[in-house]
Amino acid sequence: MKKLFVLVATLLVVVTTQAQKKIKGNGKMTTITRTTSDYDGVKCAGSFDYILVSGTEGKITIEGEENLLEYIVTEVKDGNLIVKTEDRINLRTSYNKTIKITIPFQDINSVSLAGSGDLWNEDKITSTNLKVALAGSGDLKLTVDASSIDASLAGSGDLTLKGNTNSLEASVAGSGDFHGFDLQTNHTIVSVAGSGDATVVSNESLKARVSGSGDIKYKGNPKTEDTKVAGSGKIESN
């Protein structure tokens, strides 16, 4: 039975590997522009560098090795701009080269990153209700001004928010870290499940939960505090 299990597992790995077409960069850098309709949110996936800039929505700039760019999908579905690699395609850039994708925005209310890429904004995002999500080992950094923010992190990545908000709800699952010391917040709800850490500001009210070995540190002097720990983690004022 054990031998059968090992054989099946091996076959699954082989099939999965063979199902992906590997494309190696040719070293020749170029820049192209893609056109899409407007969008209310941005969903990015992969190992690319994503830069959000203020500008006319729908003019996406992609910089990278010329033979790789055709395999990058840029489309709008259900109001979200989706940027990713084509299914079953594995892009491999040449040594010391990256794929950089610049995304202009006007009014967006959600930003998500999945995978091992990096995403940041050069211009502040202003929104009423902003949703931010990171899944994987990537690095997501945003400067924002929003009435409320819903931020979630799953995996081993780093999610950093700077700016201002009235209310923040942040959750960490896994070994990743949420960095919010530079996000001025009045009402804060934060939870950590696993070994990750979270840092937040709370000027009015704080509700914090830890399950596992992770830590929550907070700044500010909240008038009300509701904290609970299950495990070896800690919740403490910085």
Secondary structure, DSSP 4 states (H G I P E B T S, - for coil): -HHHHHHHHHHHHHHHHHHSEEEE--S-EEEEEEE----SEEEEESS-EEEEEES-TTEEEEEEETTTGGGEEEEEETTEEEEEEPTTEEEEPPTT---EEEEEESS--EEEEEES-EEEESS-EEEEEEEEEEEES-EEEEEEEEEEEEEEEEES-EEEEEEEEEEEEEEEEES-EEE-TTEEEEEEEEEEEES-EEEEE-SSEEEEEEEES-EEEEES--SEEEEEEESS-EEEE-
